[in-house]
């Protein structure tokens, strides 16, 4: 074969079949990359939703606890009972004190 034909054969474009295979592989790679990206985005979105939900639940629980604590009514009977228990404890240990001091201490403890 002459040298020109050999050079022309080497420079000839690749066959269409080979080009189609290369194109298919490239398409598969890009599709796989896009799918991976979508799944990663979905996972991140799910995590974000879970975090927001957890925060909302915590906030609701906090509000409920504050509301419950705010609605707790302390009666004089409750204070009297706590003061009596403080009196008994004071008598047991022999610590000096007064009934008024026990009452004030009971109020302070119950309003915490």
Backbone as CSV, one residue per row, in Angstrom:
resi,resn,N_x,N_y,N_z,CA_x,CA_y,CA_z,C_x,C_y,C_z
1,UNK,0.828,-1.177,0.000,0.000,0.000,0.000,0.878,1.247,0.000
2,UNK,0.416,2.226,-0.723,1.217,3.458,-0.742,1.140,4.162,0.630
3,UNK,2.104,4.980,0.875,2.217,5.691,2.150,1.057,6.642,2.366
4,UNK,0.538,7.242,1.285,-0.567,8.189,1.423,-1.827,7.488,1.916
5,UNK,-2.103,6.290,1.390,-3.293,5.560,1.797,-3.202,5.143,3.266
6,UNK,-1.992,4.744,3.724,-1.800,4.364,5.111,-2.063,5.554,6.030
7,UNK,-1.536,6.700,5.661,-1.719,7.905,6.458,-3.188,8.304,6.482
8,UNK,-3.857,8.155,5.345,-5.274,8.506,5.271,-6.101,7.542,6.125
9,UNK,-5.701,6.271,6.113,-6.417,5.276,6.905,-6.265,5.556,8.402
10,UNK,-5.062,5.979,8.824,-4.811,6.299,10.227,-5.600,7.532,10.646
11,UNK,-5.721,8.500,9.792,-6.403,9.740,10.109,-7.913,9.619,9.933
12,UNK,-8.386,8.517,9.425,-9.824,8.342,9.191,-10.572,8.390,10.516
13,UNK,-11.779,8.949,10.501,-12.545,9.044,11.744,-12.929,7.651,12.244
14,UNK,-13.097,7.490,13.545,-13.453,6.178,14.084,-14.823,5.764,13.565
15,UNK,-15.069,4.500,13.637,-16.324,3.977,13.122,-17.489,4.485,13.963
16,UNK,-18.683,4.503,13.371,-19.866,5.018,14.040,-20.230,4.160,15.251
17,UNK,-20.003,2.881,15.160,-20.338,1.975,16.256,-19.522,2.337,17.494
18,UNK,-18.247,2.557,17.325,-17.383,2.920,18.440,-17.820,4.265,19.020
19,UNK,-18.202,5.187,18.180,-18.641,6.497,18.638,-19.932,6.367,19.449
20,UNK,-20.836,5.492,19.013,-22.082,5.286,19.736,-21.823,4.703,21.119
21,UNK,-20.881,3.744,21.203,-20.546,3.136,22.492,-19.995,4.178,23.461
22,UNK,-19.103,5.022,22.939,-18.503,6.068,23.763,-19.590,7.030,24.241
23,UNK,-20.501,7.380,23.333,-21.584,8.295,23.697,-22.486,7.671,24.755
24,UNK,-22.795,6.367,24.615,-23.631,5.686,25.591,-22.981,5.678,26.971
25,UNK,-21.666,5.401,26.989,-20.952,5.393,28.265,-20.996,6.769,28.919
26,UNK,-20.802,7.799,28.109,-20.824,9.160,28.639,-22.203,9.499,29.201
27,UNK,-23.230,9.090,28.489,-24.595,9.343,28.952,-24.859,8.596,30.255
28,UNK,-24.418,7.339,30.329,-24.610,6.552,31.540,-23.923,7.217,32.731
29,UNK,-22.695,7.712,32.505,-21.950,8.364,33.580,-22.676,9.610,34.063
30,UNK,-23.156,10.434,33.132,-23.836,11.663,33.535,-25.154,11.349,34.241
31,UNK,-25.856,10.340,33.757,-27.113,9.944,34.410,-26.822,9.446,35.817
32,UNK,-25.772,8.660,35.959,-25.403,8.141,37.282,-25.020,9.289,38.218
33,UNK,-24.272,10.250,37.707,-23.870,11.394,38.517,-25.094,12.194,38.962
34,UNK,-26.029,12.418,38.038,-27.232,13.174,38.367,-28.064,12.432,39.408
35,UNK,-28.162,11.133,39.246,-28.930,10.329,40.197,-28.285,10.383,41.584
36,UNK,-26.966,10.301,41.612,-26.244,10.374,42.887,-26.472,11.735,43.540
37,UNK,-26.435,12.788,42.719,-26.654,14.132,43.249,-28.056,14.254,43.814
38,UNK,-29.056,13.747,43.069,-30.436,13.832,43.520,-30.623,13.093,44.840
39,UNK,-30.033,11.896,44.945,-30.197,11.130,46.179,-29.510,11.839,47.345
40,UNK,-28.363,12.456,47.075,-27.671,13.193,48.131,-28.501,14.400,48.565
41,UNK,-29.111,15.069,47.605,-29.953,16.221,47.920,-31.175,15.772,48.715
42,UNK,-31.766,14.654,48.315,-32.928,14.138,49.040,-32.565,13.789,50.476
43,UNK,-31.411,13.137,50.653,-30.968,12.771,52.002,-30.764,14.024,52.851
44,UNK,-30.112,15.036,52.267,-29.869,16.276,52.999,-31.188,16.954,53.359
45,UNK,-32.134,16.915,52.440,-33.442,17.523,52.710,-34.157,16.781,53.836
46,UNK,-34.082,15.446,53.820,-34.709,14.665,54.883,-34.095,15.001,56.237
47,UNK,-32.759,15.117,56.276,-32.080,15.455,57.521,-32.529,16.820,58.020
48,UNK,-32.616,17.778,57.087,-33.030,19.126,57.473,-34.451,19.117,58.023
49,UNK,-35.330,18.364,57.395,-36.717,18.276,57.861,-36.757,17.655,59.252
50,UNK,-35.963,16.607,59.466,-35.932,15.964,60.778,-35.448,16.943,61.849
51,UNK,-34.396,17.732,61.524,-33.874,18.695,62.483,-34.929,19.727,62.840
52,UNK,-35.604,20.236,61.816,-36.636,21.247,62.052,-37.758,20.658,62.898
53,UNK,-38.142,19.417,62.591,-39.211,18.766,63.349,-38.808,18.585,64.811
54,UNK,-37.566,18.161,65.031,-37.090,17.975,66.405,-37.110,19.303,67.162
55,UNK,-36.656,20.373,66.495,-36.646,21.683,67.140,-38.062,22.124,67.476
56,UNK,-38.986,21.874,66.556,-40.377,22.265,66.786,-40.964,21.501,67.969
57,UNK,-40.648,20.213,68.059,-41.153,19.407,69.171,-40.571,19.904,70.491
58,UNK,-39.280,20.192,70.491,-38.648,20.690,71.711,-39.262,22.026,72.135
59,UNK,-39.470,22.911,71.155,-40.045,24.212,71.464,-41.458,24.067,72.011
60,UNK,-42.243,23.174,71.419,-43.610,22.953,71.893,-43.606,22.393,73.314
61,UNK,-42.690,21.462,73.580,-42.589,20.878,74.918,-42.194,21.941,75.943
62,UNK,-41.280,22.809,75.536,-40.835,23.875,76.425,-42.001,24.815,76.756
63,UNK,-42.750,25.191,75.699,-43.891,26.082,75.900,-44.917,25.448,76.824
64,UNK,-45.162,24.149,76.614,-46.131,23.440,77.443,-45.672,23.406,78.900
65,UNK,-44.381,23.174,79.110,-43.837,23.121,80.468,-43.952,24.486,81.141
66,UNK,-43.644,25.531,80.397,-43.734,26.882,80.959,-45.184,27.213,81.279
67,UNK,-46.071,26.859,80.369,-47.493,27.129,80.578,-48.007,26.365,81.799
68,UNK,-47.591,25.106,81.922,-48.022,24.278,83.047,-47.499,24.862,84.358
69,UNK,-46.219,25.292,84.341,-45.628,25.862,85.547,-46.308,27.181,85.899
70,UNK,-46.689,27.944,84.885,-47.332,29.227,85.135,-48.731,29.038,85.698
71,UNK,-49.396,27.967,85.325,-50.761,27.746,85.796,-50.792,27.049,87.153
72,UNK,-49.656,26.633,87.667,-49.603,25.961,88.960,-49.916,26.989,90.050
73,UNK,-50.974,26.716,90.800,-51.408,27.626,91.855,-50.980,27.040,93.193
74,UNK,-50.318,27.872,93.966,-49.856,27.442,95.285,-50.836,27.996,96.314
75,UNK,-51.414,27.103,97.048,-52.377,27.521,98.073,-51.683,27.681,99.418
76,UNK,-52.400,28.323,100.356,-51.828,28.489,101.701,-51.711,27.149,102.413
77,UNK,-52.586,26.214,102.021,-52.491,24.868,102.605,-51.187,24.187,102.193
78,UNK,-50.816,24.366,100.908,-49.554,23.789,100.423,-48.374,24.389,101.177
79,UNK,-48.411,25.698,101.354,-47.323,26.377,102.066,-47.292,25.922,103.526
80,UNK,-48.467,25.795,104.134,-48.543,25.358,105.532,-47.977,23.957,105.726
81,UNK,-48.313,23.074,104.778,-47.802,21.696,104.872,-46.286,21.666,104.730
82,UNK,-45.761,22.435,103.757,-44.307,22.483,103.557,-43.624,23.108,104.770
83,UNK,-44.237,24.144,105.337,-43.666,24.792,106.530,-43.641,23.819,107.706
84,UNK,-44.679,23.020,107.847,-44.727,22.030,108.922,-43.610,21.000,108.751
85,UNK,-43.399,20.542,107.520,-42.318,19.579,107.271,-40.960,20.198,107.568
86,UNK,-40.801,21.464,107.228,-39.544,22.159,107.552,-39.388,22.281,109.067
87,UNK,-40.485,22.545,109.761,-40.456,22.631,111.223,-39.998,21.309,111.832
88,UNK,-40.584,20.193,111.344,-40.194,18.879,111.873,-38.716,18.595,111.622
89,UNK,-38.257,18.946,110.430,-36.841,18.730,110.101,-35.958,19.579,111.019
90,UNK,-36.394,20.809,111.248,-35.634,21.714,112.108,-35.594,21.182,113.542
91,UNK,-36.687,20.613,114.018,-36.754,20.051,115.369,-35.835,18.829,115.492
92,UNK,-35.813,18.014,114.441,-34.965,16.812,114.448,-33.497,17.162,114.561
93,UNK,-33.085,18.151,113.788,-31.661,18.502,113.747,-31.265,19.453,114.870
94,UNK,-32.271,20.060,115.510,-31.960,20.972,116.609,-31.497,22.332,116.128
95,UNK,-31.827,22.685,114.902,-31.446,23.997,114.365,-32.401,25.066,114.892
96,UNK,-31.863,26.216,115.260,-32.748,27.287,115.737,-33.547,27.887,114.574
97,UNK,-34.739,28.406,114.880,-35.571,29.024,113.855,-36.932,29.376,114.400
98,UNK,-37.751,30.001,113.557,-39.093,30.412,113.974,-40.119,29.853,113.003
99,UNK,-41.379,29.796,113.430,-42.428,29.344,112.510,-42.564,30.272,111.282
100,UNK,-42.348,31.570,111.507,-42.418,32.518,110.389,-41.307,32.246,109.370
101,UNK,-40.141,31.916,109.896,-39.017,31.579,109.016,-39.298,30.316,108.203
102,UNK,-39.940,29.338,108.862,-40.322,28.105,108.162,-41.325,28.418,107.046
103,UNK,-42.285,29.296,107.361,-43.307,29.667,106.376,-42.656,30.343,105.156
104,UNK,-41.771,31.301,105.418,-41.106,32.021,104.317,-40.235,31.073,103.485
105,UNK,-39.552,30.178,104.175,-38.711,29.196,103.469,-39.578,28.276,102.600
106,UNK,-40.723,27.857,103.113,-41.642,27.003,102.355,-42.156,27.732,101.116
107,UNK,-42.511,29.015,101.272,-42.951,29.821,100.125,-41.857,29.892,99.057
108,UNK,-40.641,30.144,99.533,-39.523,30.271,98.596,-39.295,28.961,97.840
109,UNK,-39.347,27.849,98.549,-39.132,26.548,97.922,-40.239,26.207,96.918
110,UNK,-41.475,26.534,97.257,-42.588,26.184,96.378,-42.700,27.078,95.135
111,UNK,-42.195,28.291,95.220,-42.285,29.203,94.075,-41.113,29.055,93.115
112,UNK,-40.171,28.216,93.433,-39.029,28.010,92.529,-39.473,27.404,91.254
